[in-house]
């Protein structure tokens, strides 16, 4: 389901946190973000750290940050995909 909160678009997606354990998340649709899915850093503990890599992202203001990334499965409606997942300090999930 896609909906607006104020002027901002959101969707509900499901993310596989551990094998066969799915969590529904409300995600801000960020059309300027091309990284797949961004989750708050607190979600790192649900993923296999052996698959983590360090990545560098350029923010809208031109600055660059280092963060952790991995891959995982998401579902939207009846579509399931494996996508890149990054972890940032934000309290909100973003999907691009």
SERO-4910 file (N, C-alpha, C, O; in steps of 0.05 Angstrom, whole numbers):
BEGIN
 pado doro    nc1    nc2    nc3   cac1   cac2   cac3    cc1    cc2    cc3    oc1    oc2    oc3
  Unk    A     17    -23      0      0      0      0     18     25      0     37     27     15
  Unk    A     12     44    -17     26     69    -18      7     91     -7    -17     91    -14
  Unk    A     18    109      8      1    130     21     19    154     27     43    152     27
  Unk    A      6    176     34     20    200     41     18    206     71     -3    201     83
  Unk    A     39    215     82     39    227    109     49    256    105     72    260    100
  Unk    A     30    274    108     36    301     99     40    301     69     22    293     55
  Unk    A     63    311     60     69    310     31     88    288     24     98    288      1
  Unk    A     94    270     42    115    250     38    103    223     32     85    214     47
  Unk    A    112    209     10    101    183      4    114    160     20    138    160     25
  Unk    A     97    142     29    106    118     44     95     93     32     74     94     19
  Unk    A    109     71     36     98     45     29    104     26     52    123     30     68
  Unk    A     89      5     54     94    -17     73    107    -39     58     96    -49     38
  Unk    A    130    -47     67    144    -71     56    151    -90     78    150    -83    102
  Unk    A    157   -114     71    166   -134     90    196   -140     85    204   -142     62
  Unk    A    211   -142    106    240   -148    104    246   -173    119    236   -178    142
  Unk    A    261   -191    107    269   -216    120    293   -209    139    315   -203    130
  Unk    A    288   -210    165    308   -203    185    326   -227    191    351   -223    194
  Unk    A    315   -250    193    330   -275    196    315   -295    179    293   -290    170
  Unk    A    327   -318    175    315   -338    158    286   -343    166    280   -352    188
  Unk    A    268   -336    147    239   -340    150    227   -323    172    205   -329    181
  Unk    A    240   -302    181    228   -283    201    226   -256    186    246   -243    180
  Unk    A    201   -249    181    195   -225    166    183   -203    184    169   -210    203
  Unk    A    190   -178    178    179   -156    193    168   -135    174    181   -128    154
  Unk    A    144   -126    179    132   -105    162    142    -78    172    142    -72    196
  Unk    A    151    -62    153    162    -36    158    149    -14    142    142    -19    119
  Unk    A    145      9    154    135     32    140    160     47    130    177     54    146
  Unk    A    162     51    103    186     63     91    179     88     76    159     89     61
  Unk    A    195    108     81    193    133     66    204    128     38    226    117     35
  Unk    A    189    135     17    199    132    -10    216    156    -16    207    179    -17
  Unk    A    242    151    -21    261    172    -26    271    169    -55    288    153    -60
  Unk    A    260    186    -73    267    183   -101    296    192   -107    306    186   -128
  Unk    A    309    206    -88    337    213    -92    356    193    -81    381    197    -83
  Unk    A    346    171    -70    363    150    -58    363    126    -77    342    115    -83
  Unk    A    387    118    -85    389     96   -104    402     71    -91    411     53   -105
  Unk    A    402     70    -65    415     48    -51    399     24    -44    409      6    -30
  Unk    A    374     22    -52    357      0    -45    341      6    -21    320     19    -23
  Unk    A    350     -4      3    335      0     28    355     10     49    377     -1     52
  Unk    A    347     30     64    363     40     86    348     35    112    325     43    114
  Unk    A    360     21    130    348     15    156    364     28    178    388     32    176
  Unk    A    350     34    200    365     45    224    386     24    233    382      0    230
  Unk    A    408     34    244    431     17    252    422     -5    272    435    -26    273
  Unk    A    401     -1    287    392    -21    306    384    -47    292    383    -68    306
  Unk    A    379    -47    266    372    -71    252    396    -89    244    392   -112    236
  Unk    A    420    -79    247    444    -94    239    445   -121    254    454   -141    242
  Unk    A    436   -122    278    437   -147    294    421   -170    283    424   -193    290
  Unk    A    402   -164    264    385   -185    253    397   -197    227    385   -215    216
  Unk    A    420   -187    218    432   -197    194    459   -210    200    472   -204    220
  Unk    A    468   -228    182    493   -242    185    516   -223    180    521   -214    158
  Unk    A    531   -217    201    553   -197    199    575   -207    180    592   -190    171
  Unk    A    577   -232    174    597   -242    155    592   -231    127    610   -231    110
  Unk    A    567   -222    122    561   -211     96    562   -181     95    554   -168     75
  Unk    A    572   -168    116    573   -139    117    597   -129    101    618   -141    100
  Unk    A    593   -106     88    616    -91     76    614    -62     85    593    -52     93
  Unk    A    637    -49     84    637    -20     89    632     -6     62    644    -13     42
  Unk    A    614     13     62    608     28     38    608     58     44    605     67     67
  Unk    A    611     73     23    612    103     26    589    114     10    584    107    -13
  Unk    A    574    132     22    551    144     10    554    174      8    565    187     27
  Unk    A    545    186    -14    545    215    -16    517    225     -9    498    216    -21
  Unk    A    515    243     10    490    254     19    481    277      1    497    287    -15
  Unk    A    457    286      4    446    307    -12    462    333    -10    463    349    -29
  Unk    A    474    338     13    490    362     16    518    360      5    534    379      8
  Unk    A    525    337     -7    551    333    -19    571    320     -1    592    312    -11
  Unk    A    565    317     25    584    304     43    583    274     38    564    263     28
  Unk    A    604    260     47    606    231     44    608    218     72    622    229     89
  Unk    A    594    196     75    596    182    101    602    152     95    597    142     74
  Unk    A    615    139    115    620    111    114    599     97    130    591    106    152
  Unk    A    589     75    120    568     60    135    571     30    127    587     22    111
  Unk    A    554     14    140    554    -15    136    532    -22    116    510    -10    117
  Unk    A    537    -42     99    517    -51     80    517    -82     79    537    -95     86
  Unk    A    495    -93     69    492   -121     65    471   -125     43    465   -106     29
  Unk    A    461   -149     41    439   -154     22    418   -169     37    423   -182     57
  Unk    A    393   -169     27    372   -183     40    347   -184     22    347   -173      0
  Unk    A    327   -198     32    302   -201     17    281   -182     27    278   -177     51
  Unk    A    266   -171      9    242   -155     15    219   -165     -1    221   -177    -22
  Unk    A    195   -159     10    170   -165     -5    153   -140     -5    150   -126     15
  Unk    A    141   -135    -28    121   -114    -32     99   -126    -47    102   -135    -70
  Unk    A     75   -126    -35     52   -141    -46     60   -170    -50     69   -182    -31
  Unk    A     59   -181    -74     67   -209    -78     94   -211    -92    100   -232   -103
  Unk    A    110   -190    -92    135   -190   -106    158   -192    -85    158   -176    -66
  Unk    A    176   -211    -88    199   -214    -70    224   -210    -86    227   -220   -108
  Unk    A    243   -194    -74    268   -188    -88    291   -188    -67    286   -184    -43
  Unk    A    315   -194    -76    339   -191    -60    351   -164    -68    356   -159    -91
  Unk    A    356   -147    -48    366   -120    -53    388   -113    -34    393   -127    -14
  Unk    A    402    -91    -40    422    -80    -22    409    -66      1    388    -53     -2
  Unk    A    420    -70     25    410    -57     49    434    -42     62    455    -54     67
  Unk    A    429    -17     69    449     -2     84    438      5    111    413      5    115
  Unk    A    456      9    130    448     16    157    457     44    164    481     50    162
  Unk    A    439     61    171    445     89    178    432     95    205    413     82    213
  Unk    A    442    115    218    432    122    245    404    132    247    393    136    269
  Unk    A    392    137    224    364    148    223    345    130    238    349    105    239
  Unk    A    324    141    248    303    125    261    282    116    241    262    102    248
  Unk    A    285    123    215    265    118    195    277    101    173    300    105    164
  Unk    A    261     81    163    270     65    140    264     81    114    243     94    112
  Unk    A    282     79     95    279     92     69    282     71     47    297     53     49
  Unk    A    266     75     27    268     58      3    271     76    -21    256     95    -24
  Unk    A    289     69    -40    293     85    -63    285     71    -88    287     82   -110
***
